[in-house]
């Protein structure tokens, strides 16, 4: 996957903006046919491994951390280690739920939706609500008008281009997004598309859904409510502190991973966005960045980090074939393919500073092509 060592200037060099010379069919022909096959057995194996690891960490933390000897310094160190490890596994398990929404888990959509509903509900995520809005994200990725998430602010938005365009403002945006961005996105559509009225993944009448989707939005809300009620009962029985240690801490780490991964896959100094004058679907799928998450985390996150571009072209390719499929189309994509192996924490800090708002180049105001500015 590594595109070779690059300097910061090289990795931030703008990608081509000409319409790509290849077609969707050219990419599909280049990918080995077996990459499109979804094996229920193999997918279930990876899911089972995730569940075993999550339960194993829970068992160790709940049974052994409380037994650590006094003074409590060791416990104060052990809990954050558990939170990071468990929160990282939460992110991997949540990503499996995302894959289920794309029907890349098996050949049976009803089974994928059933498992996905259970997984996402357990992380307080409205499964069908996200499935529908995320489908529209894939249909309009990179659009300044119709994408569903991480749409760049424009220079005319003075809050971002002037008031928050400084180190302190950048730190505020970063911390707010990382700590509470996940629930705010689902509840208030923060970082989402602007609609003519209030939009929420918890509102069946939200403008982001059509009439045929609204009944399953109610089901999604019910799934989240059941999980919230179960957590409430745990808090009553074992205490709020215990609930935070076992679930809340890892959930916060999961929130941080989610916001960072989705931001980095769709935000980069070299990457343009388009309005309706210039947008098309090929440009949409190419408005993505593959990143490296220290090797092993790429696998934990089901390769949505280091093989995100292929996911936007062929969203039903299962996670265990995404890297092979990416390597198959890279020669065709050429300079249109963007890979950044900058350590992800460093890249996150760089891109939050350099991608404050977007505007067309001077003299190109009618081009429909927007570039990030700081």
N, C-alpha and C positions, 0 to 999 in steps of 0.2 A: 504493500500500500504506500510505502514511503516514496515520495516523489524526488528524494534526494535532498541533501542539505542546501538550504537557501538562506540568504541574508534577509533582514527585515524588509529592505527596499525591494528585493525580488518578490517576496511573498505578498507584498502589498501592491505590486504592479497590477494595473487594471486588466481585467479580462477583456477579450474582444467583444465588441458590441454589434458587429455585423450579424445578420441573420445566419445561423449555423448552416453549413453546406450539406450536412447529413440529415437523413430522415429518421423518424422513429423506427421504421422497418429495418434500416441499416443497423441500428443498435440491437434490435431484437435478434437479427440473424447472427450477430457476432457472439451472442451469449449461448453457451452450451445448453441444449434442450433440458438436461436434467436439473438445471438451476431453477426452472419454473415449477418443478414438481414439489408438492407439499406432502410430506409424510406425517401422518397423524402419530405414528409410533415414535418417530424421531423428535417431533415437536413436543410430544408428551414427556419424553425422556428429559429434555432440557427444562421443561416446566417442573417436573418432579424434583430435579436437582435443585432448582431454585427454592422450592418449598421445603425440602430437607434442610438446606443451609439456613433458611430463615428460622425454621423451628429449632434447629440446633443452636443457633446463636441465642434465641429466646430462652431455651432451656438452660444454657450455661449461665446467662446473665441473671435469670431469675433465681437460680438455685445456688450459685457460687459467689457472685459478687457480694451479696449480703453477708456471706461468711468470712469475708476478708478481715484480717485482724485489725484491731485498733492500733494507732489512731486512724481516722477515716481517709487519710491521704491516698491510700491505695484504691479505695472505692471511688474517690474523686477522680482518679486517673482512669480507672477501669470503665466507668460509665461512659465518658466521652469516646473511648475507643470502641465500645459496643455501639454507641449511637452512630458513629461514622460507618462502621462495617455493616450494621443492620440497615441503616439508611441507604447505603449503596446497593445492598441487595433489594431493598424496597424499590429502588429506581429500576433495577433490572426486571423485577417481577411486574412492575407497572408497565414497563415497555413491552412485555409479553402481552399485556392487556391491549396495548396500542396495536400490536401486530394482529391480535385477534379481531380487532375492529376493521383491519384491512383484509381479513380473510386470508392471511398468509400462514396460518397455523395448520389448517387441514382443508380437505375438499368439501367440508360440510359447514355451510354458513350458519346453520342453526346451532351447531355445536360450538363454533367459534364465538358466536354472540352470547351463548349461555356461560361459557367459561370466562369470557371477557367481562361480562356483567358482574360476575362474582368477584373477579380480581379487582376491577376498578372501583366497585362499591366499597371494598375493604379499605381502599385508600381515599375514601370520601370524594371520589370522582364520578360524576354522572355519566355512565358509560355511553348511552345512546346519544346524549347531548353532545359529548365530545366527538363521538364517531361522525355525526353529521356535520358539525362545524369543521372538524379536521378534514373531512372529505372536500369541503369547499376551499380549505387552505391548499390542498393539493391541486385543486382545479384552478386556483388563482395565485399561486405562489409568486412573489416578486412584484405583485401589482400594488401600486400606490393607492388604488381605489377599492379593490375587492378582496385582497388577501385578508385572512382572518386573524393573523397574529404577527407581531414584530414588524408592523408597518412603520417605516421611518417617519419621524416628525419632519415637517417642512420648516424652512427658514422663517416663514411668516408666524410660526408658533413661538412667540417671544419667550414663553416660559422656558423652553428648551434651548433656543438659539442664543438667548441673552442672559436670563436670570440664573439658569442652572448650568450654563456653559462655563464652568470653572471647577477647580479641584474639589471644593467643598460640595458643590452641586452634583458633581459626578459621583462622589462618595455617597451622597444621599440617595440618588437614583439607584445606585448599585445595591446598597444595603436594603432599601425598601423592597426592591424587586426580589432579591435573594431570600429575604426573610418571610415576606407575606405575599409575594407575587403569584404563587400558585393558587391559593384560594381566591385572591382578588380577581384573577383571570376568569375563573368559573362563576363567581358571584356577580361581578360588576363589569366583566369583559375588559379589564385593564390590559393594555398592550394589544387589544383587539381592534377590529375594524370599527369605524364610526358609522353608526346607524342613525336613522331619523328619530328613533325613540330608544328608551332604555332597553339594553340587550343583556341577557343573562342566560347562562346554561341551566339555571334552575327555574326559568320561566317558560312554560310550554307555549305561551303566546309571544315569545321573543321574536323579533324580526329575523333572527338568524335561522329560523325553522319554517318549513312549509306545513300546510295542513295535514299532509300524509305522515308527518313525523311526530306530531304533537302527542299522540297517545303514548309513545315509547319514552317521551321526555318525562311523563308522569311516573313511568316505571323506574326510570333512572333516579328520580327524586326519592322514590320509595326505597331503592337500594341504599342510597346514601343515608336516609333517615334510619334504616335498620342498623347500619353500622354505627351511626352517631348514638343511637339509643343503647347499643351494646357497650360502647365506650363509656357512656354515662353510668351504666350499671357497674362496670369495672371500677370506675372512680368512687362510687358509693361503697363498694365492697372492699376494695384494696387501698383506696385513697388516691387523691389527685397526684401526689408525688410519685406513687408507684406507676400510675398510668403514664405520667410524663417520662419516667425513666425507661419504661418498657416500649412505649409507642410514640409518645410525643417527641422525644429527642431524635429518634431515627426518622420520624416524619419531617422534622425540620431539616435534617440533612438531605432527605429525599427532595424536599422543596427546593433546596439550593441546587442540587444536581439538575432537577427538571428545568429550572429557569436558565441555568448556565448552558446546558446542552442545547436547548431550543434556540436561545439567543445566538450562540456561536455557530450553529448550523445555517443561520439565515442572516447573519450580520458580519460584514467584513469590509475593510477599507477599499478593497479591490472590486467589490461586487455592486453592480448597478441595480436599481429598481426602475420600473416602467409605469407610465400611465397608459391610458387607453390608446393613445396615438402610436405607441411603440410596442406594447405588450403582445406577446403571442405565447402559445403553450410551450414551445421548445425553450424559449427564453425563460419561461417560468420554471421549468425543471432544472435549468442550468443556474438559476439564482440561488444556489446552495453551495455550502462549503463542507468538505470532508476534513475532520480534525482527528488528531491523535490524542487519546486519553491514557497515556502511559501504558500502552500495550494491553495488559490484562483487563483494564476497565472497559476497553472496547468490546470485549466478549461479554462482560457482565451487562453492559448496556445494549446487547443484542446488535452491535455494529451499526446502530443508527448514528453513531458519532463519526466513525471513520468510513462509512459507506452510505452516506445520506443521499448523495446525488443519484445513485442507482435506485434508491427507494422512491424518489420522486418520478423517475421514469417508469419503474415497474414495481408498484407497491405491494404486489402479491408474492414477490420472491421471498421465500423464508429466510430468516436471519442466518442460517447456517450455509447459505449459498451467496450471500450478498457481496462478500469480499471477492470471491471468484468471478462473479458477474461484473463487478466494478473493474477488475483487472482486464476483463475481456473487452470492455467498451472504451477504456482509456485511450488506446491508440486512435480510435475514431474521434473521440472528443477533443484530443489534442490540447490546444491552449484554452479551450472553453472549459476544461476541467480544472477546478480549483481545489488544491490540497494544501493545508497549512499544518506543519508539524511543530509550530511554536508551542512550548509547554502551555497547557490550557489555562492555567491560572494567569500566566503572563499575557497570553492572548486575550483573555477576558478583560484584564485591566486595560490593555492597549486599545481594544475595540470599543470599550465603554467610553474612553476618552476621545477617540478619533471618529466615532460614528454617532455624533450628537444629533445631527439633522441632515437632510438630504436636499439637494437642489441641482438643477441642470447646470452644465458648464456655462461660463459667460459667453454670450452670443449664440447659445444653443437652447434658449428658453422654450422654443417650440418643438424640440426634438422628442420630448416625451421620455427622456432618459435622465434619471436622477442618480447623483453620486453622493456618498457620505462626506460630510464636512465636520470640522471641529471648531 
